[in-house]
Amino acid sequence: MRDITGKQISLRTAKGMGAVLCAKEIVELIKNDKLPKGNLFDVARAAAFLAAKNTQNLIPHCHPVSIDGLNISYKFIDELTEEDDPEGKLKDQSGVVIFAEGKSIGRTGIEMEVLTAISVAALTIYDLLKPLGNKEIEISSIRLLDKTGGKSDRAKFSKRQHQAAILVCSDSTAAGTRKDNSGLKIKEMLELHNTEVVDYQIIPDEEEMIQNQIKDWVNQDIAFIFTTGGTGLGPRDHTVDAVQKILDRDAPGIAEAMRVYGGMRTPLAMMSRSIAGSIGGTLIVTLPGSTNGVKESLEAILPAVFHAKSMLRGGAH
């Protein structure tokens, strides 16, 4: 199964629909509760719930999902509004339409659970109607109507071009005795999110040098500055203190998100003193010095952190 440990936990929703087409005479029997096997809606709803809960057992690559909410509803085709069927796919048809809406807080979407619920509900309705004539019954139009969470939400933060600068704060890297990997990892991950790295510098972990470089980039109106290194408890870890002294405002939620995400992977994440905050219209985020620490920290905040740009510059929230 695909590794989803790098995905963020978020609210995921999905809406879908499907139809069971049948003759108008059968629709009238359903409406008047005169089916040979009794009322079909409650039975189909129960089947849909069971199917959604067992999606991971039916479809090989589906991860187990915590279903935090699932609603199944029905309409007859002659009751559909234009909003229910905007493309008119069911126009001039007769039968029952199944709607499903699901919610989950997790790392992966809930659309497959919703579509499985609709599919099994449709099969259940088919089974309850088949004594009336199989040839007149058809399952049709099972499709996803909408989904939120994960990629669908993150895309709106990455669609605009951003500019960023990277500051590697490391005595050994500045001296040439240690190769920089963490700064390159920041660059790689930013570029994946439509961000142009306009400057990239390596300096010793010295307070004045760090502050001067950051102030220079702020004066150039660079929207985002990411530092790496100097976030630990070592005697030469000065980056956090240097940055803290020149911030106009703190953004503690960003650092909290990084530590929570890291803490799910290693208890050592609690040792990070990473901070984030703004100077004027620029957001500064201090990242750990290890390549893996950088990767996990950015996984926790990208691309949502880009929303800070419009907030800092007076845009809508």
Secondary structure, 3 states (H helix, E strand, C coil): CCCCCCCCCEEEEEEEEEEEECCHHHHHHHHCCCCCCCCCHHHHHHHHHHHHHCHHHHCCCCCCCCCCEEEEEEEEHHHCCCCCCCCCCCCCCCEEEEEEEEEEEECCCCHHHHHHHHHHHHHHHHHHHHHHCHHHCEEEEEEEEEEECCHHHHHHHHCCCEEEEEEEECHHHHCCCCCCCHHHHHHHHHHHCCEEEEEEEEECCCHHHHHHHHHHHHHCCCCEEEEECCCCCCCCCCHHHHHHCCCCEECHHHHHHHHHHHHCCCHHHHHCCCCEEEECCEEEEEECCCHHHHHHHHHHHCCHHHHHHHHHCCCCC
